[in-house]
């Protein structure tokens, strides 16, 4: 037989696109269109429906960026169409290649009830009954709330644009009305299109040597011969008959099994503001509830409790359909988190509260205990997560983003993930490599080829649907799935709940391989630094929430202070929302970060008010002029115990000497450390008197600010590429160098268009060099770091993460180690040689890097220089062209002769400064723990309003710990709880004390009733 394969394949492409697809809607009549352009921000639905309309024609321009236009379409179904299926085709000017990234609409009936969303891949609205059949003569009247979201990530991506904020965008219309028609749907032709799509896509994925490929080819050839190109509708059924045998051939017994899950990954903010996400979610959920009515086998999953809450608040009529579908078990809440958060940077309690508030919402609204964690798109996954997942009552984890890693291919798709403390969760990483699958032949074939568990497992999951406002799963995709349920040459596809997939996958692959530690994404490393204001706002909010809960609980128990349950709940949800994986990482448009700054300021002000009220209640009458010092840290300091307060007289500062240095600069000495600052304002020595040891590497300078060119190959706000290190400017020119009246060294530098002022000081009685930095930043495409070259030989760093720390190598022996050239740390990075270590602690940064160099022995200073650098600021121009321009403040410190325990302590202290309040009362801790290795991460009243005290502790050093926890009140029953404060067992409180034994990095939550 002659090889005419390409002839038929090319024929299929042309006939399908030019003849068969256009015949899906063989007849149409235009609708009359009128419009009202809403001024400013979106208006309530009732106002939009009632607003006066102006007639417009198809082709009319509309939509200044971020504007909303209310269209009304009206018409009459022709009598001649009686008994046929009729749909309205409403094209707002869509580009189907920009699905989810451009204009969208929500269709309403005249009574204001929502129908469905309009999106580039979903432009139809059914006119007739459930099957679309009309009687003829029906009057049609529909309203469309159309949002003119501008395309930010365009065909030429990553170009700076002012469209990312309504305050800077122009007013030029972005869209042009396209088709606005009533049309007859020829269902037979529509089904023929699906047949040809599925078989054609499968055919091209099979080997040319495969008999199955040729069988499909000949079936397609016969079908195309059966189609009369001048009468497609009249011959479509005949063509389908020719394809039926090929579609009926069953899959091989060994065919891979794909669990399709209807899904629409909707970023809670990204290239649009939060207010637009509210509308995106409403459009998509309206689509999906309607599709569930049409397709009894369809299952749709939606994550992020915040998005459910938005629909409940803003579109209650849509939410009613959601609740109904959830009750039927086909609209599935998944994930159990408030949002799909970043998991690198949220603090310990914040990451725990993501589960608390997410799972509680699902339980209270739907009575559902979600058992899977659903984070397909976050930028790497903390090693603390497995324990938190289990403590939240979940047992499975799903991500997809690791497929984006640029250097190393992750070796598993289904595996056990082991976290910091040894907890394991069964984890799946879909080999289809997308969370927007359309179940195309190419996608399915890739999933089968890519699946790493062949021979051990047979199943994978495919999140299926258009995300980010693209409208979710389409009827076309469901038609594909029906044909792919049991089709020779293809994986078997079935729609089912994520839990059904996980149950089957775990049952067949219980002995899956184990991955230990973080799931580090070898991409998007700059998200640890971009938008420093947002990161500082987050860090400050987290620690203020700790203080607010601690002092409000203490005041409630001690004085009867009214514990602010509702305010704290609301504030926590606000902070958790802003930890979404495009807000906290700094990868959203300018509008998002402008609003975030205002939100964080409001959150801080309200939390300061709560803290102030509680401290005033605790401090007592301040009329006598006394002062009470409050310490919210989990470690004592300056004579004040942890979580306690004491009245203090005016105290003389601990002696710190400050004077000139030979050769220029100054010398500071507090008896524990001697710090030398040279004439350039650089720290050239930090001598530890106790260990009689120098901290700074010979010939080097610490607190050296370094400026790099920073223009990654793509994903500007997300990425920093390793070649950034090829060029560096050390900022050594000094404008001002002086000693302040307080004994600190003040250094001022100017560089580029920017200016930096630093205060370097040695606090009395502390082994710590403090650096307070203020940068007026006006650079673009630059990366600012603060370097600390240490005279230290260390092959690993300890970087704080949630509820513990993570070790990372300082060398680059393998590509896996080399890829971690920028990593995440919370409050500290620690390095050590046996018996002596150094910590660098901070109050608002997350990114850091460590490099090593061996000094030449001939120089007389042989040894290893290990350099730790904190990442301070970046200046990408996409998606926010003015990222971080303006004033920033950082506080960090160098802590010589520090153990990991010292690093933990100093990290808390720099983030939780003492508070001084007028009064005279001593305030005992609400709880005491007798072992510093066991850190208290939260003290609060139980969320259920019972008055019980909830205390969460964790082992912080990575070893076994025995500790005694002593409540500062008469305790009743003491229970061990999960994160949601649900008791799982009781603990004996002997003599009012609770004995605890903790594994390395174990988290324990106690609920203590008040006797």
N, C-alpha and C positions, 0 to 999 in steps of 0.2 A: 504494500500500500504506500502511495506517495505521502510524504510528510507535508500536509497542508494545514498544520496546526495553527500557525500564526494568521493564516487567512481567515479562519473561522473566529479566532479570538478578536481580531480587529473588526470583523463584521459585527460581532456581538456588541462591542463598545459603541459603534456608530448607530446601529439600529436601536439599541436601548436608549441612548441619549437623544437621538433626533426624531424617533418615531414612536416608540412605545411609551416612554415617560410622558411626553406631551399628551398622549391619548388617555391618560388617567382622568383628566378633566376635559371631556370632549365638547361640552357646551357651557357657556357662561353668559351672564348679563351683569352690567356694572351696577354698583351700589352708589347712591348719593352720599357724599361725604361733607361733613361740616366740622368745625374745630373751634376750640377755645384754648388759648395759650395762657396757662396760669402764670401770674407774675411771681417771681421769687421762688420760695420753697414749695414743695408739694402741699396741696390743700386736702382737707377731709373729703372722703368719697361723696358725701351728700352735696358738698359745695361744688365739686367738679361736675357732678351729674346735672346740677341745676343751672350752671353757668350758661350764658347766652352763646350760641354758636354762629360762626360765619361760614358760608359755603366755600369749599375748596375743591380743586380738581386733582385727580391723580397726576403726579409729577410736581405738585407743589412742594416747595421747601419748607422744612419745619425743624425745630429743635436746636436752639442755642445750647451749648454744653451745660448739662445738668438741669435743663429746663424740663417742664412737664406740660404736655399738650393733651387735651381731652378731645378725642375724635368721636363723632357719632356717625354711624353708617345706617342707611335706611334703604329699603327696597321691598320688592314683592316677588315671591316665587311664581314663575310662569305656570299657568294652568296645565300646559303641555307636559310639565315635569312630574305630574302626579304619579305616585308609585315608585319614583326613583330616589336615589340617595343624593341629598343636596348639602353642600357645605359652603360657608363663607370663607373666601380666601383673602386674608388681610395681611398685606405685605407693607410694613412701615418704611421699607427701604433697606431691607436686611442684606447683609453679606454673610452667606452661610459659613464662610471661612472664619468669621469672627464670632462664632456662637458663644454667648456668655460674656462678650466683651464690647457690646455696643447697645443700641437702642433695644428696648423691650416694651411689652405692653401687657396689661391685664384687662380682660374683656368682662363687661358687666351687662346684665339684663336691665331692662327699664326700671325694675323695682330695686336696683342696686345690689342684687345678689351677684357674686362673682361667678364667672363661667370657667375660665382657664387663662393661662398665660400665653402670650404671643412671643415667639422667639424665631431666630433664623431657620431652625429645623422643625418648627412647629407653628405653621401659619394658618391652620384650618380651625374652623368652629362648626360643629354639627348644627344643622338647622332643623331637621326633622325629629322624629321620635328617637328611641334608644338606638335603633339601627340606622338612623338618618333618613328614613323614608318619609317623603312629604305627600300631602294630599293635593297640593297645588293651590295657589292663591294665597298662601300664608304671607302676612305682613312681617317684615324683618326689621327690627330696631335693636342695635347693639351700641354700647359705649365702650371706648378704649381709653384707659389711662396709660398714656405712652410716655416713657421716660427717655430723654435724649442723652443717655450716658455716652460721653465721647470715647472714642477708641484711643486708649493710652499706649497699649502695647501693639504697635501697628506692624505693617509689612516690613518696615525698616525699624526694627525694635531698638530700644534702649537709647533713643534720641531724646535729649532734654525737651521737655514740653511744659508749658504753663497751663495745660488743660487740667492738671491734677488738683486744682482748687477753684472753686467758684469765684473767689476773690481775684484771681489772676487770669482766668480763661476769657477768651474773646466772646463776642455775642453772635458770631456768624452761624447760620443754620448748618447743621451737620448732616441732615438726612433729607431724602426726597421721597414722598409717597409713591409707592409702586402700585401693585395690583390691589384693588378693592372691589371684589366681584362676588356674586353668587354663582356657584358652579355645580354641575352634575358630576358626582364621583362614580366612575365605572369601576366597581369593585373587582371585576374579573381581570381587568387590565392591571389594576393595582396589585393583585395577587401574582399576576404574571411577572411583573417587575421584581417582586420579592423572590420568586422562583429563580429567575435569571441571575439576580444579584448573588444569591447564596451559591448556586452551582458555578457561576462564573468565577467568583472569588475562591471557592474551594479548588476549582480546576487549576488555577494558576499557581496555587501553593503546592500542588502535588508534583512529584518528579515526572518529567517527560517520559521516563521509562516505566511509569506506573500504568498498568492496564486501566485502573479506575479513571485516570485523567482522560484517557482516550474514550472511555465509555461516556463520560460527561460531555466531552467535546462533540461526539456524534449525536447525543441527545439534544444538545443546544443547536446543532446544525439542523436537525429535523424540526425543532420548534421554530427556528427562524424561517425555514422553508414554509411552514404552515401559516405564518403571519402574512396577511395581505396588508402591505404598507399603506394602502389607501382605505383600508377598513380594519384597523387594528382591533377596535372594540368587537366587531363581528367575528373575528378569527382568534381572539385571545384564548377562548376556551379550548379550541382545537390545539393551539400551541401548548397549553398547559398539559393536555393529554400526552403530548410527546415527551414532556419532561417528567411525568409522573413516575415511570419506572426508575429513573435515576434518583429521584427524591425518596423512593421507597426502599432503596437498598440499605440494610441495617449496618450500623457501625460494627467494627471488629470487637471481639470480646475484650481485647486489651486496650481499647480506646480510652484515652485520658478523659476524666470526668470534670466538667467545669460547673461549679455552682454560681450561676448568675444572680446577682443581687441588684435590683433596681436602686439607683443611687443618683444623687446630684451633689457633688462636692461643692459646697457654696462657702467661699471664704467670707468670714464674718466682717471683714473689711480688707480691701487691697487696692485695686485700681478704681475704687468707688468708696464713698464715705459710709459710715455705719447706717445712716438713714436710708441709703439706697439698698443696703443688704436686707433691711426689714421688708422692702418691697420685692426684692428678688426672691426671698423665701416665700412670700405670699403667692407670687406667680407660680413658682415651682410646685408648691404644695397643692395649689388649686389644680394644676395639670395632673398631678399624680393621683389625687383622690378621684378625679374623673376617669383616669385610665384604669384605676382599680375597679371601678364600676363596670367597665367594658371588658376587662380581661380577668377572668376568674383564676387563672394560674399565675398571675403576676404578683410579685412580692417586692415591696419598696422599703428601703431602710434609710433613715435620716438620723444623723448625729447632731450633737450640740444642743443641750437643753436650752441654752440662750435663744436659739432660733425657734424652738417650739414656743418659748415664752413670748417672743416677739409676735408670732402669729396669734397667740392667745390674746395679747393686749391690743394689737392693731387691726387684726382681721378676724374677729370672733366667728364670723360666718364661715370662713375657711377652716378655722380651728374645729368647728363642730364636725365637719367632714373628716378631719384628721382623727379626732377622738373616736368617731364611729369606726374608721378603718383600723385604728389601733386595737380597738376592742375585738374586731374580727380576726386579728392576728396577721394582717397583711400589710399594714403600715407599721414598720418595726422601728421603735426608738433604739438606737445603738450607741455604744461608746461610753455612756455613763459619765461624761465630763461636761462641765458647764460650756466650754468651747473646745474646739480642737486646738489646744494651746501649744505654744512652744514648750518643749520639755527640758531644754538646756538651762534657761535662765530663771524661770520661776523659782522662788525660794521654797524651802521645805514645806512650810505650812501651806503656802499658796498651791503647790502641786497637789498636796493632800486635799485641799478644799475644792479643787477642780472636781474631784470625785465626790466629795461630800455633797456639793450643791447640785451637780449633775445627776447623781443617782437619786438623791432625795426628790428632785423634781419629777423624775420618771416614776418613782414609787408613789408620790402623792397624786400626780395627775392621772396615771394609767395603771397603777398597781403592778408595775413591771420592775423586776430586778434584772437589769442588763448585766450579762456575764462576759461580754467581749468589750475590749477597749479598741476604739476605731480611730486611728491616727494615720491616715494614708499619706499626709502631705507635710508633716512637721519636719524640721531640718535637723534630724538626728534625735536620738532617744537616750535619755539619762539612765545610767545603771541603777538608779534608785527606783525606777518604775516597777519592776516585777514585784517587789515587796508591797508597794502602794496598791498595785492592781489587786493583789490577793487580800490585802487588808480592807479594800473597798468591797469585797464580796464578788469580785470578777475572777475569771480564770483563763481567759484567752486574750491574745493581743494581735492586732492587724496593723501593718504598715505597708506602704508601697514605695516610699520616697528613697529607700536605700538603693533602688535601681538607678538613681541619678548619680551615684558615686562615680567620680571621674577616673580614679586611679586603679582601684581593685574591684573585681567582681565579687560580690558577697556570695559565699559558697553554699547557702541554703535557701530554700523557699518555705519549708516547713521544719520547725526546729523548736527545741526548748531553750528559752532565753533565761539565763541565770543572772540575777542582779547582785548588788553589792554584798548583801547579807546571805547569799546562797539560795534565796527564794527563786523558784522557776515558774515560768508561765509558758503554756503552749502557744506558739507564735506562728503566724503565716504571713508571707510576703508574696502577693500574687505574681506569678511569672508572666502574666499578660502585660505587666509593666505599664499600666495606666489605671487611673481611677475614673476614667471617662470612657470606658469601653463601649463600642457599638456592636460588639460580637461580629466584627468583620472577619472574613476568611484569613486575612493577613494577621489580625490580632490573635485568632485562635491558633493558627499554625505557629506563631511565635511563642505562645504560651506552652504549647506541647514541646517544641524544640528546647525552650529555655528552662523548663522545669528541672531542677537539680536533684529531685528525689526519686528519679526513675528507678524502678526495681524495689523501692521500699514503700512508696506511696503512689496513689493513682489520682489524687484529687487536688484541685486548686479552685480559688475563688476569683470572680471577675466583677468588680463594681461597675455597673452598667448604666450609663446615662450621661447626658450633657450637664456639666456643672456650671457654677458661677453665674447663674441666671440663664443658662441655656435651656432650662425647662425640664431637665431630668430625662427619664427614659421615654422613648417614642414608640408609637404603635408599630413603626417599621422595624425597630429592633426586636420587639416581641414577636413579630412575624418571622424574623430570622431564627429566633430561639426555637420556635415550634418546628421549623424545618431541620434544625440542628440537634433536636433531641435524640435522634438515633439515625445518623446519616453516615454511610460508608465513606471513609477517608477523613472524617472530621472527628474532633473531640465531641463527646456527648455533652449537651448543654441542658440544664434544668434550672428554672428559677426557684430559689428556696431561701429561707432565712439564714443569716450568718450563723446562728446557733446550730442549725441543722448541719451546715458544712463542718463546723468545728467538731461537733460530736462524732461525725463519721470519720473525719480526718484523724482525730486523736485515737479513735478506736483502732484504725488500721495501722497507725504509725506511732504507737505509744513509745517505742524506743528510738524516737527521732534524735538526731545529733543535738549537741548542746553548744550554744554560744555564750561565753561568759563576758560580762562587762557591758560597757556602753555600746549602743549601735551608732557609731560615729559616721556622719554623712561627710564623704570626701568632696564636698562642694558647699557653697553658701556659708563659708566660714566668717565672712565679714558681717553676718547678721549678729555677731556677738558685740559689734561696735557701732554700726550705723544707727543714727538718730539717738545720740547720747542723752538728750533731754527725756525721751520716752523711757529709757533704761533707768535713769536716775529717779524719775517719777515713780516707776515701779518699785525700785529698791526702797525708796523712802516710804511709800504706801505700805509695803509689807511690814516694815519695822514699826510704823505707827499703828498698824492693826494689832501687832503683838502687844504693844504698850496699852492700847485702848482696851483689849480684852483682859490683860493682866490686871491693870489698875482698876478697871470697872468691876471685875470679879472680886478683887481684894476689898474694894470699897463696899460692894454689895454685902459681903460676908461680915465685914467689920462694922459698917455704919448703917446698913440698910439702903445704901445708894441704889437708885433705880437702874438696873442693868439694861443697856440700850439694845435689846435683842433685835428689833426691827431695823434700826439704823445700821448696826454692824452687818446684818444679813444683806442689806442693800449695798453697803459699801464693798463688802467682799465680792459680790457679784459684779460690781463695776470694775474692780481691780482684776478679777478673773477674766472678764471680757477683754480687757486690754492686754492680756497675756496671749491673745490669739496669735497664731503663728505668722501673721503678716503685720501685726501692730508692734508688739514688743521687739521682734527682730529688726524693726526699722525698714520694712520693705513696702510700705504703703505710700499712697500719694500724699502730697503736702497737706491736703484737707484733713486727712485722718490724724496726722501728727499734730497739726495745729489744734484740733479739738482735744486730742489726748493731753496736751500740755495744760489746757484749761481744765480738763476733768481732773487731772492729778492735783492741780492747785486747789480745786474745790474739795477733793477728797482729803488732802492734807489739812485744810482749814477745819473741816468737820471733825476729823480725828483729833486734831489738837484741842478742839472744844471738848470732846468727850474725855480725853486724857486730862485736860485742865480741870474739868468738873470733878473727876474722880480723885485727882491729887489734892484738890482743895478740901474735899470731904475727908481725906485721910490725914492731911497735915494738921488739922485742928485750927484753933484760933491763931491767926497771925498778927494780932494786934500788939503782941509783946515785942515784935521786931525780930523774932527768931527765923532761922532758915532750916528747912528740911531738905536733905539731899536724897533723891530717889534714884535707885539703880534698877533698871528693867532688864539688865543683862543676866544670863544664867550663871555668871561667875561673880564672886565678890570683887570689890575694888575700893581702894582708899578707905578701908574700914567699914564700908557699907556692904552687907551681905547681898547675895543674889536676890532679886525680886523683893527688895526691902528698901526701907528709908530710915534715915537717922537725922536727928537735929545736930547741926554742927555750928561751932563758933567760928568767927573769922579766923582763918588759919593762915599761917605764913606759908608761902610756897616752899616746896622742897628746894634745897640749894642747887642751883644750876649756874655754872660759871660760863661766861662768854667774853671772848676777847680777840684781839687781832692775831692773825697767823703769820708766821715768818714767810716772806715771799708773797704776801697778799692773801686777802680773805679773812676768815674767822675760824675760831675753835670754840666748840660747845662741849661742856662736860657736866654730866649729872652724877658722877661717881660710879655709874654702871657702864656708861658708854662715853667715849670721846669721839666727836665728829669733827672732821676738818672740811671746811668749804674753801676752795682755792679762789684765786682772783677772777676766775671765769664764772664763779657761782656754782661750781660743780663739787660734788661730794667725793673727795679723793681718799678719805679714810673714815672708817667707823670701827673703832677699836673697842673690843669687849674686855673690860678690866677683869671680869671674873675668870674668863677662860684664857686671858692673856693672848688674844688672837685677833687678827685683822679680818674684817669682813669683805672689804673691797679688794678685788684682784689687783696685783701689782701693776702699776702703770696705767690703770683704768680709772674711770670716773663714774660714779653712780648718780642716780637721778638725772641721767643724761637724756634730754629730749631729742628724739630723732624723727626726721621728716622724710617720708618716702613718696616717690611718684606712685600713684595708685589708679591705674586705668585697666581694669580686668578685661578679658576678651569678651565677656557678655555679663548680663545680670549684675549691673553696676552696684546697686545697694546690697546685693546678696553676696557677691564674690570678692575675694582677694586672691589673686594668683601669685604663685611662689616667686615669680620674677620680680615682684615688687621689691624684693630684698637687693636686687642688683644695683639699685641706686639709692643712696641715703645721704642726707645732710645732717650732721651733728650740729645742734643749736648751742653754740658756745659763746657767741657774741653777747656781752652783757651791757645793758643800758644803765641799770642801777644795781648796786651791791652795798647793802648797809645792814647795821645791827639795829633792831628795834628796841624800844624801851622795855619790852617784855623779854628781851634776851633771845629773840628769834632772828634768823638771817633772812633778809628780804632780797629777792632777786627778781629783776625785771628784764625781760628780753623782748625784742621786736624781730619779727621775721616775716618775709612776704608782706601781706596786708594785715598781719595778725600781731597780737601782743600777748605775752604771758607774764603773770606775776605769781611768785611762789614765796611761801613762808616755810622755812625749815627750822624745826625746834626739837629739843630733847625734853620731854615732860619730866618733872621731878619724880624720882622713884620708879621710873619705868624704863625697861630695856627696849627703847623704841625711838626711832627717828621719824618724826612726823613731817609730812609734806602736804601743805595746803596749796592747791593750784587753782588759779583763775585764768582761763584762756578766752580772749576775745578773738574768735576764730573766723577768718574770712578767706580761707584757702578753697581751692576747688581741686578735686581729683588728687588729694594728698591724704597721707595716713600718718598720724602722730602717735608715737610710742614713747614710753618712759622706761629707760634701760637701767638695770642694776647688775653689773658684772661682779660676780661673787668669786672669792677665792675658795672654791668648794668643788670637790669631785663627787658628783652624784649621777647615778645612771637612771634615776627616775624622779619625777615630781609627784607630790600629793596635792591635788587640786580639789578644793571643796565642791561638793555637789549636794543635792538634797539628802539630809539625814546621814551625812558621812563624807568621805573623800574618795577620790579615784586616783590610782597611780597610772602615770603615763611615762613612757621612756623618754630620756633626754637624747638618746642616740637615734640614728636613722639606718639601722642595720637592714631593714626590709622596707619594701614599698608601703606596707601598712603603717609602719612607724613614720616614714618620711611624709606620708599624706597628712599626718596630724601636725602640720606646721603652724596651725592656729587652733587653739582649743579653748574650752570654757572653764572658768573657775568662778566660784561665788565670792566669798569674802576673803579667801586666802589661797596662796600658792606656797608650798613648803618644800624645801630641799634639805637633805642632810647627809653628812658623813656620820658614821657611828659615833654617838656621843655629842655631836654638835651640829646644829642646823640653823637655817635662816628661813624666815617667813616674810612674804610681802603681802600685806593686807590692804583692803580698799573699801570704800564706801559706796561705789556706784559703777565699777567697771566689770566686764565679764571676759573679754578676750585677752589672751596672753600667748606668748611664745617663749620657748627656752632653746638656747643653742649652747654648744660646748666648743672650746678651743683649748689645745694643749700648748702651753708656753714653752718657748725654746729654752732648753737647759743652759745653753751658753750665755743666756742673759743673766744668769744667777738667780732667776726667779722661776725655776721649774715648777710645774704643776698644771692644774686644770682651771680654766676660767669658765664658769657656768653662768650664763647671762639670762636673767629673767626680765622680760619686758611686758609691761602692761599696755594694752591698746586703749588709747584715750579718745581719739576723734578720727573720723573720716570725712570726706567731702564728695560723695558720688553725686551725679547730676540726674540720675534716673532711679525711681520715678519722681523724686522731688528734686527739682533743679537747684534748690537752695538748702540742701540738707545741712542742718546743724550750724548754719551761719549765726554768729552772735556769741554771747557770753556763756561759758560753762564753768562749773566748779567741781573739783575732784578733791578727795582726801585719801591719801594712801600713806603707808608707813613701812619702813624696813625694820624687821625685828630679828636681831642677831641672837645666837645662843638660844634658839627656840625649838622646842619639841613640837610634835603635831598637836599635842594638847595646848601648848602656848599659842599656836596658830589659831586653833579653834577659839580660845578665849579672846585673843586680840582682835580676831575678825568680828566677834560679837561686840566688843567694846567700841570699836571705831564706828559701828553702825548704830549703836544705842548709847548716845552720850547721856551723861547724868543730867537730871533736871533738878533745879533748885526752886523751892516753893516757900513762900512765907508761911511760917507755922512753927510748932514746937513738938509735935507728936513723933514718937518713934513708931515705925510701922514694921511689924514682923512679917516675914515671908508667908504667903498663903500656903506654900509647900516648900520644904527643904529636901535636898538630895545630898547625901554625904560623900559622894564620889564624883569628882569633876569629869570623869570619863563619861558619866551619864548626864546628858544635857537635857534640860527642859526646853522643849520647843514651843509649847503653848500652855497657858493657864487661862481657863475661861469658865463660864457657866454653861451647863448643858443647853443645847439648842432648843430642847423641848419645853423650856421654861420651868422645869422642876426645881431649880435651885441647886441641883447637884453640881459639884465642881469637877471639871474635866481637866486632866493633866496628861500631856503627851511628852514622853521622854524617848531618847534614843542613845545608843552606845556610839560614841563619837570617834574613838581611836582605832577601831578595827580589831578589838580584842574582847575577851570575855570580861564581864563586869558583874560584881555584886554590889548592890547599893540598897540603902534604906531610905525610903521616902517618908517624910514626916509631915502630915498636914498641920497647918497652923490653926486648926479648929477641931472640934470634937467630931471625929468621923463616924458615920454609920457604916452601912454595907459598902464594900469596895469591889468593883467589877472590872474585869478586863474587857475592853470593847473593841469593835472595829472602828474604822474612821468615821462612820456615821453614828457613833456613840451608842451602838446596839451591843448590849452585854453578851459576851461569849463564855463567861466563867467568872467565878468569884475568887478573891484573894483575901487571905486572912490578914487582919490588921491587929497585930498583937501589941498591946500597950499603946494603941493609937499610931503605930508605925507599920509601914508596909515594906516587906523585904522583897527585893527584885533580883533576879538573875537574868542577864541579857547576853545573847549571842553577839558576835561582832556586827555592828551597825543595825542591830535589831531595834525596831520601833515598837513601843508599848503605849497604849492609850488606856488610862485608868479613869473610871467614873466613880467619884467618891460622894456618897450621900452625906448630908449634914445631920448629925444626931440631934 
